[in-house]
Amino acid sequence: MNPADAVLDKQAAGAYRHWRLDKDADGIVWLTFDRAGTSTNTFSKEVMEELGAIIDRLAAERPKGVVIRSGKESGFIAGADVDEFTRIDEIEEALAIVRRGWDTFNRLAALPFPTVALVRGFCMGGGFELALACRYRIAVDEPGTRFALPEVMLGILPGWGGVKRLPRVVGPSAALDLMMTGRSVDARRAKRIGLVDAAVPPRVMENAARIMILEAPKPRSLPVVQRLMNGPLKSIVAAMARAQLAKRARREHYPAPYAILELWEKYDGDPFLPSPQDPASIAYLVQHPTAKNLIRIFGLQERMKSLGKDSSFQAQRVHVIGAGTMGGDIAAICALRGLTVTLQDTTPERLAPAMKRAADLFGKRLRDKLRVRDALDRLIPDVNGDGVRHADVIIEAIFENLQVKQDLFAAVEARAKPGAILATNTSSLKLADIGQRMKDPSRLVGLHFFNPVPQLQLVEVVAGAATNPEWAKKGAAFVRQIDKLPLPVKDAPGFLVNRVLGPYMANAFRMLDEGVKAETIDKAAEQFGMPMGPIALADTVGLDICAAAGKSLAGADATPPRRLEELLNAGKLGKKTGEGFYRWEKGKPVKGKADPVDDALVKRVMDPYLAEAKKAVDEGIVADADLADAGLIFGTGFAPFTGGPLNYLKNRG
Ligand code: NAI
């Protein structure tokens, strides 16, 4: 705490459960948000009511200024209390929550003295809207500081003033982008786009806030072009944004980004102006099935996170064996998350491409030269495998060859620390077989990552017949440590994700052989809401990998699809070789015109996926249907607005 905070307004101290007021010698009130009973600040009804009372009092007392900050280690404010939001079943309750926040933040914005939001760590949703209602914003320049309005991802909109204020602060282009995608920005980017008045290091943050109040500079005004875009040119900007949006989301599937656009365009961001029937209204969005499904998925994501809560396991060093497509990227992600990683392959030449890819990834994700350098320092090439002896987690990602993997694990087990997790990234071999030559096969777990590793959040945590559940739990904790989502699965062919994709892709290949165009098949899947059709997906994954997965699922004797076989024989393996079912240019498939797609065709493309998902749940591959839904959404991008394949089947009846 700042020394000046020692001068306490006695009357204010202890009066509130979630907020603390300290007045310093300059007459500045330091308003600290420290929600009782939780480690993260979120806005519940009680929190908001207290804030309302505090604002009224400050309005009467007129201090020199107010600095709002967080009392939590974890960050600034995570947003509204989603638990509270998910419990409501009456539309009136939802509207009351919106009304409370909207009114409170309007009163905050109207305070007649300088107000500063001092943001350190995450600043999301309602927290972001609180910051927007302050006259000034200061961001602490640290890796954890991030601003986002993720409401759109829950199928709703920022109704506490975000849609109104953000375009005035950063201009409509940046504002619409942030609000319609839910994307986050760090402190430096926030400074560049004008979202914050200053981005400062932690040691000067309090001083910066104090100076901001004492000097009270004129708030930055928008450049003329942005003001025009927010005024007379609004409808042109909105039309352009709508056209862009239509390319990536259909309104019947995702109404929220359209509503955000219209609330800005027609109602200047006031959520109480549109009538409840208007698709731009909160009432419309909250009652739409998409919001229910997306909020449900949010809950499932939290559940998956909790599956990785094993506080007793914390890795510092990771050793990855095999620096190919998967191993290289797994190692890079671990280094990105702050772990020290040794990466082993047979020769330095085999390690080089993985190191190069890692450098590119660090550059893209960290942007800061020093942080990139530190991450690169943490990633150590290790041809001799010296890292095995020091690692807390050892991940094998070598060729899919049983005997070589068996030999490897026997050797690794002998050198590893007793407490180290021994994990394989195999996609098709049984853990019981891989661990056959180990002294203690109960240590072996599967950590099945998905390609591309940096993008896909899911990791299947496989427990084989011999695996001790405690090791699987540690595996899940490690998955959380590197910020991925763990899904415990049974050791059965294809686990969950590949097993469900198998029949779906095989069916698509059969349709191709019957003469349906690749473009038409992909269009049907996209029409359903998949991010990419099965044929483009096969090209992306690699046709050799698809063929191998197909064999392991359907048996080596099954007749392979004709067109797939032809392409394999011609060495056309998909995106990675520049041609597969499609020709690929600049990372994109070159597509011809699709034939018209009707509901029957959509059903024909999607039914094998849905049927296999149901079978996998019935056979207990995952604990329950909810986890299958979550796994398939985060592992295959299954249309999120449906709430997942099992939820979709339930609703379809
Ligand atoms: P890859 O062929 O790209 O890389 C394998 C690497 O392992 C090569 O660089 C090779 O030199 C190295 N290697 C082989 N034997 C070694 C040994 N004894 N010691 C050290 N290094 C050795 O293979 P990829 O695609 O990365 O697959 C690796 C594993 O991950 C396989 O088990 C595969 O089933 C699994 N997997 C692959 C996915 C994919 O989409 N490619 C997805 C999920 C899992």
Residues whose N, C-alpha, C, O or C-beta is under 5 A from the ligand:
A	BS01	NAI	I321 G322 A323 G324 T325 M326 G327 Q344 D345 T346 R350 A397 I398 F399 E400 N425 T426 S427 S428 F449 F450 N451
